[in-house]
Amino acid sequence: MSHTVTGQTPGRPTGSERKRGIFGRIWLFIRQVVGELKKVVTPSRRELVNYVLVVLVFVAFMMVLISLLDLGFGQLAIWLFGNGNQPQ
């Protein structure tokens, strides 16, 4: 992280700051990505199983909820607009 001096406003770089070329910016980006990837902690097997189960339960719940809403709105549409049969 960088620290800014109070009273300084963000804006265009001053003459004292070094401008980077395209390759310098790409290299800076790659170094920052590698630095962030070093901070990543892989979960243990137990944590991974827990995360997978939580996701599966959530997805199953959402499937049921959306299916019930779809069924309800479908029945509502049939009730409002009829089923297409014309009386004779």
Backbone torsions as a table, in degrees:
resi	resn	phi	psi	omega
1	MET	NA	149.1	177.2
2	SER	-102.9	151.2	179.7
3	HIS	-108.8	136.3	178.1
4	THR	-110.0	149.4	178.3
5	VAL	-80.7	136.5	179.5
6	THR	-65.1	145.3	-178.2
7	GLY	92.0	-9.8	179.6
8	GLN	-93.8	132.4	-179.4
9	THR	-100.7	142.3	177.9
10	PRO	-70.9	147.6	-179.9
11	GLY	175.8	-146.2	-179.3
12	ARG	-69.6	147.5	179.2
13	PRO	-66.7	144.7	178.1
14	THR	-81.4	173.3	-178.3
15	GLY	-66.9	-22.9	-177.6
16	SER	-76.6	-19.9	179.4
17	GLU	-80.9	141.4	-178.7
18	ARG	-83.2	128.6	177.2
19	LYS	-83.0	139.5	179.9
20	ARG	-102.8	144.6	174.5
21	GLY	-79.5	-178.2	-177.6
22	ILE	-62.3	-40.9	-179.2
23	PHE	-72.0	-33.6	176.0
24	GLY	-64.4	-39.8	178.5
25	ARG	-69.1	-38.9	177.1
26	ILE	-63.4	-44.1	180.0
27	TRP	-63.6	-40.3	177.2
28	LEU	-62.0	-44.0	178.6
29	PHE	-60.6	-45.1	-179.5
30	ILE	-63.0	-42.4	178.3
31	ARG	-63.1	-38.9	178.7
32	GLN	-67.5	-39.0	178.0
33	VAL	-63.3	-46.1	179.4
34	VAL	-62.3	-40.5	177.9
35	GLY	-61.7	-40.8	178.4
36	GLU	-70.1	-37.1	179.4
37	LEU	-66.8	-28.4	177.1
38	LYS	-69.0	-21.8	179.3
39	LYS	-81.3	-13.9	-175.9
40	VAL	-70.6	133.5	178.1
41	VAL	-112.7	124.6	179.5
42	THR	-77.9	140.3	-178.9
43	PRO	-73.1	156.0	175.2
44	SER	-73.0	170.9	-179.1
45	ARG	-61.2	-41.6	-179.2
46	ARG	-64.6	-43.4	178.1
47	GLU	-63.8	-41.0	-179.6
48	LEU	-63.0	-44.1	177.6
49	VAL	-62.4	-42.0	178.5
50	ASN	-60.9	-46.1	179.7
51	TYR	-62.0	-43.1	-179.6
52	VAL	-63.2	-43.5	179.5
53	LEU	-64.1	-41.0	178.5
54	VAL	-61.7	-43.8	179.8
55	VAL	-65.2	-43.7	-179.7
56	LEU	-63.6	-42.2	178.2
57	VAL	-64.2	-42.6	179.3
58	PHE	-63.2	-44.6	179.8
59	VAL	-63.9	-42.4	178.2
60	ALA	-62.5	-42.8	178.0
61	PHE	-60.8	-45.4	-180.0
62	MET	-65.6	-35.9	176.5
63	MET	-61.8	-45.4	179.8
64	VAL	-64.7	-45.4	-179.0
65	LEU	-60.7	-48.2	-178.5
66	ILE	-67.5	-37.6	177.0
67	SER	-63.0	-43.0	178.5
68	LEU	-65.5	-41.3	176.6
69	LEU	-63.1	-42.1	178.5
70	ASP	-62.6	-44.7	178.5
71	LEU	-62.7	-44.3	179.8
72	GLY	-63.6	-46.2	179.4
73	PHE	-67.6	-33.8	175.7
74	GLY	-63.6	-45.4	178.1
75	GLN	-65.0	-37.5	177.5
76	LEU	-63.4	-42.2	178.9
77	ALA	-64.8	-41.2	177.7
78	ILE	-63.9	-41.7	179.6
79	TRP	-65.2	-40.7	-178.4
80	LEU	-73.0	-45.7	-171.0
81	PHE	-104.1	-4.1	-178.1
82	GLY	82.0	176.2	-176.8
83	ASN	-102.4	11.1	175.7
84	GLY	94.4	-7.8	178.1
85	ASN	-81.6	130.2	178.1
86	GLN	-92.6	134.8	177.1
87	PRO	-68.6	144.3	-177.3
88	GLN	-109.3	NA	NA
